[in-house]
Amino acid sequence: QVQLVESGGGLVQAGGSLRISCAASGSTFRINAMGWYRQAPGKQRELVAAIRGSSTNYADSVKGRFTISGDLAKNTVVLQMNSLKPEDTAVYYCNVKLNPYGTEYWGKGTLVTVSS
């Protein structure tokens, strides 16, 4: 079993920056991917950014503004969010994927609110 602890989130004005972090513990040797999803009120959950091996993946809406970094071996991932827009307002969830069987774990979420 894997436990996730998220930190960061909060209120920021449009154009500002925020950093959110996630640390995993437990059966972390089985983790092969970590990333962030977000869900805004009334909208479906969407992938924001993820790391698997040496590759990264970003949603088109955040490319050039957000940067994901971390170390899967150290069981941490950080999302640096710059040039924030009101439409970035959402609950951001840390996600990990395990081997075998593709098991997933989710953090409790951290709220990011961007005011205009």
C-alpha positions in Angstrom: 0.0 0.0 0.0 1.1 3.5 -0.8 0.3 6.7 1.2 0.5 10.1 -0.4 1.1 13.4 1.4 0.4 16.6 -0.6 1.6 20.1 0.4 1.1 23.5 -1.1 -1.9 24.9 -2.8 -3.7 28.1 -1.8 -4.9 31.4 -3.2 -2.9 33.4 -5.7 -3.7 36.2 -8.1 -3.7 35.7 -11.9 -0.2 35.9 -13.2 1.3 34.6 -10.0 3.0 31.3 -9.1 2.5 28.4 -6.8 4.3 25.2 -6.1 2.7 22.0 -4.9 4.5 18.9 -3.8 3.7 15.2 -3.2 5.6 12.6 -1.2 4.8 8.9 -1.2 5.5 6.3 1.4 4.8 2.7 1.9 5.4 0.2 -0.9 7.1 2.8 -2.9 9.5 0.4 -4.7 6.5 -0.5 -6.9 5.9 3.0 -8.1 6.6 3.5 -11.8 4.8 6.8 -12.5 3.8 9.9 -10.5 1.9 13.0 -11.6 -0.8 15.5 -11.0 -4.5 15.7 -12.1 -7.0 18.4 -11.4 -10.7 18.8 -11.2 -12.6 22.0 -11.4 -16.2 22.4 -10.2 -18.6 20.8 -12.7 -15.8 19.5 -14.9 -14.1 16.1 -15.3 -10.8 15.3 -13.8 -7.9 15.8 -16.2 -4.2 15.1 -16.4 -2.0 18.1 -15.7 1.5 16.6 -15.8 3.2 13.3 -15.1 6.5 11.6 -15.0 7.2 8.0 -16.0 10.8 7.0 -16.3 12.6 9.7 -18.1 9.6 11.0 -19.9 7.2 13.8 -19.0 3.7 14.6 -20.2 1.8 17.9 -20.0 -1.7 19.0 -20.8 -1.8 21.4 -23.7 -3.4 24.0 -21.5 -0.4 24.2 -19.1 2.6 23.7 -21.5 5.1 26.5 -21.1 3.7 27.5 -17.8 3.9 24.5 -15.5 6.9 22.3 -14.9 6.9 18.9 -13.3 10.0 17.6 -11.5 11.0 15.0 -9.0 12.6 11.7 -8.5 10.7 8.5 -8.6 13.4 6.8 -6.7 12.9 9.3 -3.9 9.2 9.0 -4.2 8.6 12.7 -4.7 7.1 15.0 -7.4 6.8 18.7 -7.5 4.6 20.9 -9.8 5.8 24.4 -10.3 2.9 26.5 -11.6 3.7 29.9 -13.2 1.6 32.5 -15.0 -1.5 31.1 -13.3 -4.8 31.8 -14.9 -8.3 31.8 -13.3 -9.1 28.7 -15.3 -6.4 26.9 -13.5 -8.6 27.0 -10.4 -9.2 23.4 -9.3 -8.5 20.7 -6.8 -5.1 19.2 -7.7 -4.6 15.5 -6.9 -1.4 13.6 -6.7 -1.4 10.3 -8.5 0.9 7.3 -8.4 0.8 4.1 -10.5 2.3 0.8 -9.4 3.5 -2.3 -10.9 2.2 -4.9 -11.3 -1.4 -4.7 -12.4 -1.5 -0.9 -12.9 -2.7 -0.1 -9.3 -3.3 3.5 -8.7 -3.3 5.7 -5.5 -4.6 9.2 -5.1 -3.9 12.0 -2.7 -6.7 13.8 -0.9 -6.2 16.8 -3.1 -5.1 20.4 -2.6 -7.1 23.4 -3.7 -5.5 26.0 -6.0 -7.6 29.1 -6.4 -6.5 31.8 -8.9 -8.3 35.1 -8.6 -8.7 37.6 -11.5 
